[in-house]
Amino acid sequence: PAATKGDAPPIPLTVSPFPGTTLSVVRLDLPGDLTLYDTPGALPQSTIAPRLLPEELKILVPQEEIRPRVYQLRDPGQTIFLGGLVRVDFVSGPPQPLVVYASPRIRVHRMKLARADELYARHVGELLFPPTRDRAERFALRERISLRLPALPEKRDIAVGSVGWVVQHGHPGEFVVHVPEGVRVYVREAMV
């Protein structure tokens, strides 16, 4: 129960790792005449989370520590899938160590770019999960974002809203990121 002023009954708070659980404004009176308001947030449509079913969201939202998964892409022409939700193609550049940060329950799969379309068509919803096979069309990777990354002394992230990010170590390179329509992909200074 939350702290309250006077004789008012405590306010029960809902705690959840899932976005969108605050349904109305909750007022919390804190010591020192401070008041905290917890309000419902809006999930941006440029992320994948608002499109997922609760059972799919459980896979996307980490329940345990996120550990980096390192993939050495020695030659261009390789692809990394983050489930069936994101595909990162390494098109050109020197060898690239890419580090994936996403929920441990999202299956990450590395393969040759030449076979990526075939693998996706045959295995989305199974090997490439989430989404489930019956919802794969809703998450089809129709958007292609081309990234030409110049050499930098520091690392940077290729981030996809509510799925995770891939750390690129500042080497020059060309990448193509495939995501469902309307999902934002952005490059930022590395968080880790």
C-alpha positions in Angstrom: 0.0 0.0 0.0 1.1 3.5 -0.8 1.7 6.3 1.8 -1.3 8.7 2.3 -2.0 11.8 4.3 -4.4 11.8 7.3 -6.9 9.0 7.7 -7.4 8.3 4.0 -7.1 4.6 3.1 -3.9 3.5 1.4 -3.8 3.6 -2.4 -3.1 0.1 -3.8 -0.4 0.4 -6.5 0.0 -1.9 -9.4 3.6 -2.9 -10.2 4.3 -4.6 -13.5 7.3 -5.0 -15.8 4.9 -4.4 -18.7 4.2 -1.0 -20.2 0.6 0.4 -20.1 -0.5 -0.9 -16.7 -1.2 2.5 -15.1 -4.9 3.1 -16.0 -5.6 6.4 -14.2 -3.9 9.2 -12.3 -2.6 8.0 -8.9 -1.7 10.6 -6.3 0.9 9.9 -3.7 1.5 12.3 -0.8 5.1 12.1 0.3 6.9 13.4 3.4 7.8 17.1 3.3 4.6 18.2 1.6 5.6 16.6 -1.6 3.1 15.0 -4.0 3.9 12.6 -6.7 1.5 11.8 -9.6 1.8 8.6 -11.5 -0.1 9.0 -14.8 -0.8 6.6 -17.7 1.9 6.9 -20.3 1.4 6.6 -24.0 3.2 3.9 -25.9 4.6 5.4 -29.1 3.3 3.7 -32.2 6.9 3.8 -33.6 7.8 0.9 -31.3 6.8 -2.7 -31.5 5.4 -3.2 -27.9 1.9 -1.7 -28.6 1.4 -4.2 -31.4 2.1 -7.3 -29.3 -0.2 -9.7 -27.5 0.5 -10.1 -23.8 2.2 -13.5 -24.3 4.5 -12.0 -26.9 5.2 -9.0 -24.7 6.3 -11.3 -22.0 9.1 -12.5 -24.3 10.1 -9.0 -25.2 10.3 -7.5 -21.7 13.3 -8.8 -19.8 12.6 -10.7 -16.6 16.2 -11.3 -15.9 19.5 -9.6 -16.5 20.3 -8.8 -20.1 23.6 -10.2 -21.1 25.5 -9.1 -24.2 25.5 -11.6 -27.1 28.6 -11.0 -29.3 28.6 -11.9 -33.0 31.8 -11.6 -35.1 30.8 -10.6 -38.6 34.1 -11.2 -40.4 32.8 -10.5 -43.9 30.0 -8.4 -45.4 27.0 -10.5 -46.5 25.9 -11.6 -43.0 22.6 -11.1 -41.2 21.5 -11.1 -37.6 17.8 -11.7 -36.8 16.3 -10.6 -33.4 13.5 -13.0 -33.4 11.2 -12.3 -36.4 11.0 -8.6 -35.4 14.3 -7.1 -36.6 16.9 -8.1 -39.1 20.3 -6.3 -39.4 22.2 -6.9 -42.6 26.0 -6.2 -42.8 26.4 -5.0 -46.3 29.9 -3.6 -46.5 32.9 -2.6 -44.4 35.7 -4.2 -42.4 35.0 -7.0 -40.0 32.4 -6.0 -37.4 31.9 -7.3 -33.8 28.2 -6.6 -33.1 26.9 -6.9 -29.6 23.1 -7.6 -29.2 21.3 -6.3 -26.1 17.7 -7.7 -25.9 15.6 -9.9 -23.7 17.3 -13.3 -23.3 14.1 -14.9 -24.5 14.3 -13.3 -27.9 16.0 -15.7 -30.3 19.0 -14.2 -32.1 20.1 -16.0 -35.2 23.2 -15.2 -37.4 23.4 -16.4 -41.0 24.5 -15.6 -44.6 22.6 -12.6 -46.1 22.0 -14.6 -49.4 19.7 -17.0 -47.5 18.0 -14.5 -45.1 14.8 -14.0 -47.1 14.3 -17.8 -47.5 15.0 -18.5 -43.8 12.6 -15.7 -42.7 9.8 -17.1 -45.0 10.2 -20.6 -43.8 10.9 -20.1 -40.0 9.3 -16.9 -38.8 7.2 -17.8 -35.8 9.4 -20.8 -35.0 13.2 -20.4 -35.2 12.6 -16.7 -35.6 10.4 -15.9 -32.6 8.6 -13.7 -31.6 6.1 -13.2 -33.3 4.0 -16.4 -33.4 3.5 -18.0 -36.9 -0.1 -17.0 -37.1 0.8 -13.3 -36.5 3.9 -13.1 -38.7 2.2 -11.2 -41.4 1.3 -8.4 -39.0 5.1 -8.1 -38.2 6.4 -8.6 -41.7 9.8 -6.8 -42.1 8.6 -4.4 -44.9 10.6 -1.3 -43.9 14.3 -1.2 -44.9 16.5 1.5 -43.3 19.9 1.9 -44.9 22.6 3.1 -42.5 26.1 4.3 -43.7 28.1 4.6 -40.6 31.4 6.5 -40.8 34.4 5.6 -38.7 34.2 6.9 -35.1 36.5 6.6 -32.1 33.5 5.5 -30.0 30.9 2.8 -30.1 27.3 3.5 -31.2 24.0 1.7 -30.9 21.6 0.7 -33.7 18.4 0.8 -31.6 14.9 -0.5 -32.4 12.1 0.8 -30.1 11.0 -1.8 -27.5 13.1 -4.7 -28.9 16.7 -3.8 -28.0 19.8 -2.6 -29.7 23.0 -3.7 -31.4 26.3 -2.1 -30.4 28.5 -1.2 -33.4 32.1 -0.5 -32.5 32.7 2.6 -34.5 34.1 0.9 -37.6 32.9 2.3 -40.9 30.2 0.1 -42.5 27.0 -0.1 -44.3 24.0 -1.8 -42.8 20.3 -2.4 -43.7 17.9 -2.8 -40.9 14.6 -4.5 -41.6 11.6 -3.8 -39.3 7.8 -3.9 -39.5 6.2 -0.8 -41.0 6.2 2.3 -38.9 8.8 1.0 -36.4 11.6 3.6 -35.7 15.3 2.6 -36.0 17.8 5.1 -34.8 21.5 5.4 -34.2 22.7 6.9 -30.9 25.8 7.1 -28.7 26.4 3.7 -27.1 24.7 3.2 -23.8 27.1 0.5 -22.7 
